[in-house]
Amino acid sequence: MDATTAPHNIPAEMPKYGEKHHIFEMMQIMLQELLIHQPEEPIQFMMDHLQRDNDTVPRIFLLGPPASGKTTIAMWLCKHLNASLITLQNLIWNEFSVLALKAVEIFEANQVIPDWLLLKLLQERLTKDECVSKGWILDGLPETREQALRFQTSGICPRHVIVLNAPDTVLIERNLGKRIDPFNGEVYHTTFDWPKEPDVQNRLLAPLGISEEETAKRLIEYHRNINRILPSYPKILKVISSDQPCVDVFYQALTYVQSQHRSNAPFTPKILLCGPTGSGKSLQAALLAQKYGIINVSCGHLLKEEVAKNTTVGESIRPFFEKDMDVPDQIVIRILVKRLSEQDCICYGWVLHGFPRDGDQATLLENVGFTPNRVFFLNVPYDSIIERLTLRRTDPVTGERYHLMYKPPPTMNIQERLMQHPEDSEEKVKLKMDLFYRNSSGLEEYYDNIIYVNGDQDPYTVFEFIESGIIMPLPVKNPS
């Protein structure tokens, strides 16, 4: 496109299709692979890459000191994600690999396997179909910064890096009780995780190098190296305390590896905030508009502005306001189309609240060409909303707004003159909430990829959650 002709009239379907199918990320990954592998036939290379369709499979480095539980967590993740587990042991004990036989000789001679040989073994393993199609988890590697740099320059780049952490005293105590099942590699502990089956108990073996002195030496070596490894993975790193129940560590690790990293794709936010009256939509819209410069579009405010300006449309709205009736959808949509079509909304994006409120209105909005690319539902308990709204008061002298529980008036004189807005009466609040819940199911059925938010917490905590839902790419849906 010629930049001098901007702004471009790009069809709305193009960015929508691009985000839904992750086109930008796909091109970014292909370019990265081209630069790393530098194939002689780049077109064929890209075609082969697309046919593999493995851009979202797990590629995880799991690091941690001795006895931090990384092998157990790695095995659990592999079972849950259906990925391949790669360890130093199963890399070298591969009878079908000439390189592995050479590594075994070095290992049995109590020598350190050279980094170049370790890299060759890893590259050989990662080309296997199971790793290509299902992904992999690398347990305990890289061990040094030099290994990390070798991996990076050869194109072995993880999507997520997890580092387990715990006090050395805890790790030494754990290591002394460690036992391994030689049949399947499962790790047990004499105190914390002893198997119930007598057959398993009888065949467990104490691994080499678990004495207190040997563990302390390994911990010193680990701490010396890990601080030089971590700067290699600044944006994909998650540190998890392993000094907690193993199940908790696992679920924290699983949550992280299933998350998607922030996308660099060009993106114009078109945000819809849904929720009952009093759920905080107006505040969240204002916070988003303030931080990101997007346009705050309140349907209720637009209608009131038209009435205040005494426009032709405003005159048609006034009778509905006076009779406390809903404004017809066709009038509302005319005003919305006019506002969302203005240049600031086109350039900076928008956050809409107050419309649509049911499936029919959502259909109407899409039919006129406006489809949100992020939809948030603010969920707040019934009692909390009653408490939020019915206790609001306004000072008629200063216009200051108070809340009898969260922001009480500073003096008795002010409290005596406070007034309640008629719309905040308990009866009217309940009517609005009942109406919302009757219609919300239609909205939920209409929109895909709804992000549900717990609105019954600190407003800035809610904002952080909404913010993360905006800057992260939409989840990839697996074909059924």
N, C-alpha and C positions, 0 to 999 in steps of 0.2 A: 504493500500500500504506500501511496505517496503521502508522507507526513505533512506536507504543506497544505493538503486538502482537509485536514482535521477541522472539526470533529467528523468522524466517519459514521455513516448510517449503517451500522452493523446489525444484521437481523438478530432479534432477541433469541432465536433458536440456536445460534452459533455458540455463544458462551454457555448456554444451558447444556447443550450436547457435550461441549468440551469438558465441563466440570463433571457431568454425570459419568462420562467414560474415562476420566482422568487422562485426557489427551496430553496436557502439558507435562504431567509427571512421566507419562510414557515416553515422550520425546526427550525429556531430560535424562532418563535412564538410558535410552538408546545412545544418546550422544556421549554419555559417560562411558558406556561399554565400547563404543567406537574408539574413543581416545585411549582407553586402556589397552585394548587388544590390537588396534590398528590393522584390521584385516585387509588383505589384498582386494577382496571383493566386498566393499561396504554394503552395497544394496542387498546382496544375498545374505550377508551377515545379519542385517536388520530384519530381513524376512524370516530367517531362522529364529531370531530372538523373539519375534512376535508369535511365531508358532509354538514356542516353548510355553508362553503365557505363564511365566513364573515370577513376575515382578512383585508379587505380594506374598510369596512363600517366606517362612521364617529364615532369617540369617542372623544368628545370635552368637555373641561372645559372652561366656559366663565366667567371670574371674572371681578370685577370692583367696584368702590365706588357707593354709592347711586346717582341716576340721571345721571349716565354715559351712559345710553342707552343700557345696556347689554341685557335687556329683549327684546327690539325691535330688536336688532341685532340677538339675539338667535332665535327669531320667524322667521325672514327673512331667516336665514341660514337653519332652519328646513324645510321651504317651498321649498327652492332651492335644498337642498340635500335629501329631502324626509326622514328626520330623525325624531326621537321622541324627543320632548322637555320635559325635566325634571326640575321642579322647586320645592322648598320647599313646596309651596302651593299645587301643584297637587300630591305631595307625601303623604301629611297628609289628604287631602280631598278625600279620596278613600273609598267609602262606602262598598266596597267588601273586605277590608282588616281589620283583627282584630287588627293588629299592628297600622294601621292608626287611628282606633277609639281611641286607647289608646293615640296616639300622639295628637289627637284633644282635648281630655280632658286636657292634659297638656298645650296645646296652649291656650285654652279658659280660663284657670286659670292664664294666663299671666306669665307662667313659661317657662324656656328654655328647649327645647326638648333635652334629653340626647344624647350624640354622639353615644352610642351603639344602641339606638332605631332608630336614623337617618340612621345609617349604615344598619340596618336590613331592613328598608323601602326601601332604595336604592337598596340593593341586591334583594329584592323581585321584584322591578320594572324592574331591568335589566335582569331578567330571562324571562320576557314576550317576546313572539315571535316577536313583532314589534321592540323591542330594539335589539334583537339578529340578526334579518335579515336585518334591515334597519339602525341600528346605533342610536346614541343618542347624545344630547347636554345637558349638565348639567349647568343650569343657576344659578350663584351665590354661588355655593358650590365647594370646601370646604371653610368655613368661618374662620377656625383657623388651625394652624399647626397640632394640635392634630387630627382634622378631616382628614387632608391630610394624616397623617401617618396611621390612621385607614383604610382609603380607600386603600392605597398602600398595607398594610399587608393583606388585604382581597382580593387582586387581581383586584381592580377597578383602572385600569391604563389608562389614556387618551392617544391618539395619538398626539393631539394638545392641547395646553393651550394658550388661548388668555386673555390678561389683558388690559382692557380699562383704559385710564388715562386722567385726565383733572384737571385744577386748581380748588381748593376748592370754590373760589368765583363764578366760572361758574356753578359748581354743585349745590350750594345753590340756585342760581337764577333759574336754571332749575327746581329744586325740587318744588319750590313754585308754579310753573305753571303746574305741572303734573296733568293729569286727566286720569282715567281708564274707559274703556267701560266694564261694568259688564257682558255683553253678551258673549264677546269673549276674554276678557283680553287685547285687544289692548290698547297701551299707547299713549296718545295725550298730547299736550301742548297748553296752552292758547295763547302763543306768537309764537312759532316756528312751530307748527304742529296741527292746529285747523281743525277738520273735516268740510267738506262742507255740509253734510247732516244734516238738522235741527233735525231729529229724533235721530241721533247719538249724536248731541250736547246736547240735552235735557236729555239724560240718563247717561251722563258722571258723574262720582263721583270723588271727591278728596280723595285720599288714606290717611290713617292715618299716622301720624308721618312725615309730610312734612314741618312743621314750620322751621324757620331759626335755632332756638335753638336745636330742635330735630335732624335736619340734621347735624348740626355741631358736635353734640355728636356722631352720627353714623359715621361721617367721621373720627373723632379721633380714634374710635374703629377700623375702617377699616384699617387705616394707621398703627396702632399698630400690626395688625395681618398679613397684606399682605406681609410685609418684611420677615416674618418668614415662609410664605407659599411658596414663589417663589423658594427658594433653593431646594425644593422637585422636581422641574421640570426644571432642567437647560438646557437640550438639546431640549426641545419641546415647549419652551416658546416664545411668540410673544407679545410685548407691542405695543399697537396702541393708538394714541392720539384720544380721542373722542371729542376734541374741534375743530371739523370740520363738514361739512355737513354729515348727517347720511348715505347718499348713498356712500360717499367716505369711511367712516368707514366700511361699509358692504363689499365693493369690496376688501378692503385690507384684511379683515378677511376671505373672501371667497377664495382669492388667496392663503392665507397661509394654510387654512385647506385642500385645494386641492393639496398642494405640498406634496412631499414625502421626508422623512428624508434620510440622507446619509446612504448608505448601507455598512455593514461590510463584505459583501461577498468578497471572493478572486476574484480578477479581473485583467486580463492582458489587458491593453488598446490597441485597434486596431482602430485607429482614421483616418477618411478620412475628409480632408478639401476641400470643393468645393467652387468655386467662380470665377468671371471673373478676368482677369489680373488686377493687382493693388488693389485687394480687401484686401490684407494683409495676405494671406495664409502663405507665407514664414516666416513672423515675428511671427505669432501665433504659427506656428510649432516650431520655435526656442525657444519661451518662454515655451511651454509645455515640450520640450526636456530638457531645462535647469532646470525647477522646479521638474519634476517627473522622470528624468533619462530615459525616453523612447527615442527610436531611431528616429531621424528626417530623413525621407526618401523622398527626392525630386527627382521626376522622371527626371526632366531636368538635375539636377546635375549628376545623375547616367549615363545618356547618354554622357554628356560631359567628365566624368571621363574615360569612356571606350575609347572614341576617343583620349583623352590625353595619355592614356597608350599604344596606338597603338596595342590593342588586336585584335584578329580576328573579334570579334563582333564589335569593334570600327571601324575597317576598312570598315565594311559593313554599318555602320552608317554615315561615313564621307561624302559620296556623297549626302546624303539627307540634311546634314547640309550645304554643299557648294551651293546646289540649293535652300536652304530655303524651303524645303519640309518637311512634317510630316514623322517621322520615322514609318515604318509599325508596326502594333500592335503586330505581332508575335515576332518581335525583342525586342520591349519594354517589353513584358511580360516575355521573357527569362531573361532579366536583373533584372526585379522586383522579379521574383521567386527566383533567386539566392540570392538577398539581403535580402528578407523577410524570407528566410529559414536559415539565419545565426543565430548562437546561441544567440547573443545579442538581436535580434528582438524577438526570441522565449521566452527568459527569461523576458525581460523588456517591451515588447510591442513596438508599432510603431505608428508614425503619418505620413500619406502619403498625398502628394499633388502633383498636376500636372497630375495625372492619377488615375482613369478613367475620361474621359471627356464626355462620352455619354453612352447610355444604352448598346450598344454592347461591349464596353470596360469593363463595370461593369460586364457583364455576363462572359466575358473572365477571369476576375480577380477571380470571384467566382469559375469558372470551374477548376482553378489550385489550389484551396483550400485556398484562402485568402479572407475572408469576414470581413469588418469592423464591430465593435460593437457600434461605434458612428459615425454618419455622420452629419457634420455641413455644412450649406450653408451660406456663407458670402454675404450678400446683401448690395451693395453700389450703389447709384444713378449714372447714366451715366455721368452726368456733373462732379461729384466728382472724378471719375476715370480719366477723361480727365485732370482735374486739377492736380491730384496727379502725373500722369506719364509724361505729356508733359512739365512740369516745372522742371523735374529732370535734374541735370547737374553734370558732373564729372570734377575734376581738373586733367588734364593729368600729371601735375608735381608731385603732392603729392598722387594722387589716392583718395583724399577726395571727398565724395559725398555731394552735396548740393541740396536744393530745393528753387527756386526763391521766393516762398511765405512763406514756413514754416521754412526754414533754409538758408537764403540768405548768400552769401559769405561776409566775414568781410571787404574786401577792394576792391577798384575798379580794382586794378591790377589782383587780382584773378578772379574777375567777367569777365574781358576781355578775359581771356584764357580758361574759362569754355567751355566744349563741351557736346553736347547732343548725347546720344546713338541713333543709327539709329532706334532701335526698339521702342524708345519713341516718334517717330514722331506721330502727331495726326492721320494721315492716317492709319498707322499700328496699332495704339491702337484701333481705331474704327473697323478695320477688325477683330482683335482678339476678341473684345467684341461681335460683331455680330455673330461670329462663336460660342462663348460660349453660347449665348442666344438661338441660333438655336438648340444646342445639350442638353442644360441643362434640358429640359422637359423630355427627356428620362431617365436621371439620377434620377430625382425626382419621376418618375413613378416606377423606379426599386427598390429604397430603401424605406423601412418602417421606421417609427420613425425618420424622418429627423428633426434636430433641426436648425431652422432658426435664424440667428444672424444679428443684425443691425451692419454692419461693418463700418458705416459712423459716428464713434465716436472715442474717445480716445482709442488708442490700448490696454491700460491696462484695460479699462472698457470692451472692447470686450473680452480680455483674461479672466476676472473674469466670464463673462457669459459662455464662453466655458468651463471653469474649473468646474462651477456648473453643467453643462450638463454631464460632465464626471463622477463626484463623486456621482451624484444622480442616483438611479436606473431608468431603463426605465419605462415609464408610463404603467399602466395596462390598456389594451384595453378591454372595455366591449363587450361581445358577442352581435352581431347584431341579 
